[in-house]
Amino acid sequence: MSEATLIDMLLDQTERLISDHVDRDGLRHVEDGHWPDGLWAESAALGLPDALTVPAEEGGLTFADAGALFALLGSRAVPLPLGETILARMALAQAGIDAPDAPIGFLTAKTADVAFGRHLQHVVVAADGEIRLYALDGSALPPVASVSREGYAAIDVSALTPVATAGWPAALPDPAVLGAMLVASQIAGGLAQVLDMTVDYALVRTQFARPIGRFQAVQQIIAQLAAEAAAARAAADAAWAALDAGGDVAVMGAIAKIRAGEAVPIAAAIAHQVHGAIGITDEHMLHYHTRRLWQWRRDHGSDAHWAEWLGRAVQENEGGLWAMLTQRCGVAPARA
């Protein structure tokens, strides 16, 4: 079985699973503070949490495959910390640490606001050249308000003793970059979904006896939305491809997060402009996607954070911007 066939099958199965569990009622149920037990159980049964624990050279997914999976999860607003769990389990496996059979948060600092933190019992902290696995009681953590309403909690492991500790796997890039690339792919997927919803709506919403999508002004702004979605996906895919190629992906990961983050306000504004008031009603799905886009824009380092990091990297790189664009650059990312 080829790698392409493997990822195609996994994406198809994941799409079916999502279709069975993720809809407006399911998202609202999670936003009301509930944990989607059935969705997690079936995701685990499908093997999604371990999507990257088998290396590509041993028949597992490539990082480019993983980027496509993360984009799919983002496009469907899957209400689980699946991406974080996949990264955490991959890193734990490479570090020789047994991973718990449960959702795992992925942090790159000892303190952070974490999606679904109220439902977590384990987190991985990857920082300072080490990976540490902690056990905690998410239900006892202070909740944090978030625009996505996905049970964010303020996690601080400073006073906790890790269950296990090891060196950060040398084969993996800086964990802060991995987190940024994960969210960049989720945003890219979310933008693609928002684009599809906007195009569909423009074709059925009529004004002056014809679909609004036939008006040139509407076509023009939808084309702009399409360009933003395509640019975000291209940047995210390029970062994962660079990781597969064995290069230093710090700069590529930063660019992916910056480009994806910059696309969010433009795309969200256009989508809601085309939809009008219906897009913010509780019954409509659009705001369930755009609210998550706004939230992901700040997760694992905002585009402003990574832009500042990239600017410093350019200044510190011998030869400046041109050298950075034309050769590999060995620079270490700052923490979000």
ZAMARGU-4260 file (C-alpha; in steps of 0.2 Angstrom, whole numbers, plus 5000, padded with zeros to 4 digits):
<rodrens>
0) 5000/5000/5000 | 5007/5017/4995 | 5009/5031/5007 | 4996/5041/4996 | 4984/5027/4997
5) 4986/5027/5016 | 4983/5045/5019 | 4968/5045/5006 | 4960/5031/5016 | 4963/5039/5033
10) 4956/5056/5027 | 4941/5047/5020 | 4938/5037/5036 | 4940/5053/5046 | 4928/5063/5035
15) 4915/5049/5038 | 4918/5049/5057 | 4916/5068/5057 | 4901/5068/5047 | 4893/5056/5060
20) 4897/5067/5075 | 4901/5085/5071 | 4886/5096/5067 | 4879/5112/5074 | 4871/5103/5089
25) 4887/5094/5093 | 4897/5109/5093 | 4885/5119/5104 | 4885/5104/5116 | 4904/5105/5117
30) 4903/5124/5119 | 4891/5122/5133 | 4905/5113/5143 | 4902/5095/5138 | 4915/5082/5132
35) 4911/5073/5116 | 4914/5055/5123 | 4908/5046/5107 | 4918/5056/5095 | 4934/5054/5106
40) 4931/5035/5107 | 4928/5033/5089 | 4943/5044/5085 | 4954/5033/5096 | 4947/5017/5088
45) 4952/5024/5071 | 4969/5027/5077 | 4970/5045/5075 | 4979/5050/5091 | 4993/5038/5085
50) 4994/5045/5067 | 5012/5050/5068 | 5019/5037/5081 | 5024/5026/5066 | 5038/5034/5056
55) 5035/5037/5038 | 5050/5026/5034 | 5042/5012/5043 | 5025/5014/5033 | 5017/5028/5043
60) 5012/5045/5038 | 5023/5058/5031 | 5023/5075/5039 | 5015/5082/5024 | 5001/5069/5026
65) 4999/5075/5044 | 4997/5093/5038 | 4983/5087/5027 | 4975/5078/5042 | 4976/5094/5053
70) 4968/5104/5039 | 4954/5092/5038 | 4951/5093/5057 | 4952/5112/5055 | 4939/5112/5041
75) 4926/5103/5051 | 4930/5112/5067 | 4932/5095/5076 | 4929/5098/5095 | 4944/5088/5101
80) 4962/5092/5105 | 4967/5079/5092 | 4981/5088/5083 | 4989/5092/5100 | 4987/5074/5105
85) 4995/5068/5089 | 5010/5079/5091 | 5012/5074/5110 | 5010/5055/5107 | 5023/5057/5093
90) 5036/5066/5103 | 5033/5054/5118 | 5035/5039/5107 | 5052/5046/5100 | 5057/5050/5118
95) 5054/5033/5124 | 5040/5038/5136 | 5024/5028/5137 | 5009/5039/5132 | 4993/5038/5142
100) 4977/5032/5133 | 4968/5049/5134 | 4968/5066/5126 | 4985/5075/5129 | 4988/5094/5129
105) 5003/5100/5120 | 5012/5115/5128 | 5028/5124/5124 | 5029/5133/5141 | 5025/5129/5159
110) 5010/5141/5159 | 4997/5142/5144 | 4979/5144/5140 | 4975/5127/5133 | 4960/5122/5122
115) 4949/5109/5131 | 4960/5111/5146 | 4945/5108/5157 | 4944/5091/5151 | 4962/5085/5151
120) 4970/5074/5163 | 4988/5074/5155 | 4998/5087/5147 | 5015/5087/5138 | 5027/5102/5141
125) 5040/5103/5128 | 5052/5117/5132 | 5071/5120/5136 | 5076/5104/5127 | 5066/5092/5137
130) 5049/5084/5136 | 5039/5082/5152 | 5023/5072/5154 | 5012/5079/5168 | 4996/5072/5176
135) 4983/5085/5181 | 4964/5087/5185 | 4958/5098/5171 | 4941/5100/5179 | 4949/5109/5194
140) 4958/5122/5183 | 4952/5140/5181 | 4942/5142/5165 | 4948/5155/5153 | 4936/5164/5141
145) 4939/5161/5123 | 4930/5166/5107 | 4929/5148/5102 | 4921/5143/5119 | 4930/5126/5118
150) 4934/5124/5137 | 4950/5133/5138 | 4959/5133/5155 | 4974/5141/5162 | 4987/5127/5165
155) 5002/5130/5176 | 5013/5115/5179 | 5026/5125/5189 | 5021/5117/5206 | 5018/5099/5198
160) 5030/5085/5197 | 5031/5077/5180 | 5027/5059/5178 | 5041/5056/5165 | 5055/5067/5158
165) 5066/5065/5143 | 5076/5075/5131 | 5067/5082/5117 | 5069/5071/5102 | 5083/5077/5091
170) 5074/5072/5075 | 5060/5084/5078 | 5060/5103/5076 | 5058/5115/5090 | 5041/5111/5098
175) 5036/5129/5097 | 5037/5128/5078 | 5028/5111/5078 | 5013/5120/5087 | 5013/5134/5075
180) 5013/5123/5060 | 4998/5113/5068 | 4988/5128/5070 | 4993/5135/5053 | 4986/5119/5045
185) 4970/5120/5055 | 4967/5138/5050 | 4970/5134/5032 | 4957/5120/5033 | 4945/5132/5042
190) 4948/5145/5028 | 4944/5132/5015 | 4928/5128/5023 | 4922/5146/5025 | 4926/5149/5007
195) 4915/5134/5002 | 4901/5140/5013 | 4902/5157/5006 | 4902/5152/4988 | 4887/5140/4991
200) 4877/5154/5000 | 4881/5167/4986 | 4874/5154/4973 | 4857/5152/4982 | 4854/5169/4990
205) 4845/5180/4978 | 4843/5199/4976 | 4835/5208/4962 | 4829/5192/4955 | 4846/5184/4953
210) 4859/5175/4965 | 4871/5188/4973 | 4885/5177/4967 | 4882/5184/4949 | 4886/5202/4955
215) 4904/5207/4950 | 4907/5215/4967 | 4902/5199/4976 | 4913/5189/4964 | 4928/5200/4967
220) 4928/5199/4986 | 4925/5180/4986 | 4940/5179/4974 | 4950/5188/4987 | 4944/5176/5001
225) 4949/5161/4989 | 4966/5169/4987 | 4968/5171/5006 | 4963/5153/5009 | 4975/5147/4995
230) 4990/5157/5002 | 4987/5150/5019 | 4986/5132/5014 | 5002/5134/5002 | 5012/5141/5017
235) 5007/5127/5029 | 5010/5113/5016 | 5027/5120/5012 | 5032/5120/5030 | 5027/5101/5032
240) 5035/5097/5016 | 5051/5105/5022 | 5051/5095/5038 | 5049/5079/5027 | 5064/5085/5017
245) 5074/5085/5033 | 5078/5104/5033 | 5077/5117/5046 | 5059/5122/5046 | 5059/5136/5059
250) 5058/5150/5046 | 5045/5140/5036 | 5034/5137/5051 | 5035/5155/5056 | 5030/5160/5039
255) 5015/5148/5039 | 5008/5154/5055 | 5010/5172/5050 | 5002/5170/5033 | 4988/5160/5041
260) 4985/5172/5055 | 4985/5187/5043 | 4972/5178/5032 | 4959/5176/5046 | 4952/5194/5048
265) 4951/5197/5029 | 4942/5180/5026 | 4931/5181/5041 | 4925/5199/5036 | 4922/5194/5018
270) 4912/5178/5023 | 4901/5188/5035 | 4899/5202/5023 | 4892/5190/5010 | 4881/5180/5022
275) 4874/5196/5031 | 4865/5194/5047 | 4861/5176/5045 | 4880/5171/5048 | 4880/5176/5066
280) 4863/5168/5071 | 4864/5153/5082 | 4857/5142/5070 | 4870/5145/5056 | 4886/5136/5055
285) 4897/5151/5049 | 4901/5159/5065 | 4906/5142/5073 | 4920/5141/5060 | 4925/5160/5060
290) 4926/5160/5079 | 4938/5146/5079 | 4948/5154/5066 | 4950/5170/5077 | 4955/5159/5092
295) 4968/5148/5082 | 4975/5165/5076 | 4982/5167/5094 | 4986/5149/5099 | 5004/5143/5099
300) 5010/5161/5096 | 5000/5175/5086 | 5005/5180/5069 | 5012/5196/5077 | 5023/5185/5089
305) 5030/5175/5074 | 5032/5191/5063 | 5043/5198/5077 | 5053/5182/5079 | 5055/5181/5060
310) 5062/5199/5059 | 5075/5196/5073 | 5080/5180/5063 | 5083/5190/5047 | 5093/5203/5057
315) 5104/5189/5065 | 5106/5179/5050 | 5123/5181/5041 | 5119/5189/5024 | 5102/5196/5029
320) 5085/5192/5021 | 5092/5186/5004 | 5103/5173/5012 | 5089/5167/5022 | 5078/5165/5007
325) 5091/5156/4997 | 5099/5144/5010 | 5095/5135/5025 | 5095/5145/5041 | 5099/5138/5058
330) 5090/5148/5070 | 5080/5144/5086 | 5063/5151/5088 | 5058/5161/5103 | 5044/5155/5114
335) 5026/5162/5112
</rodrens>
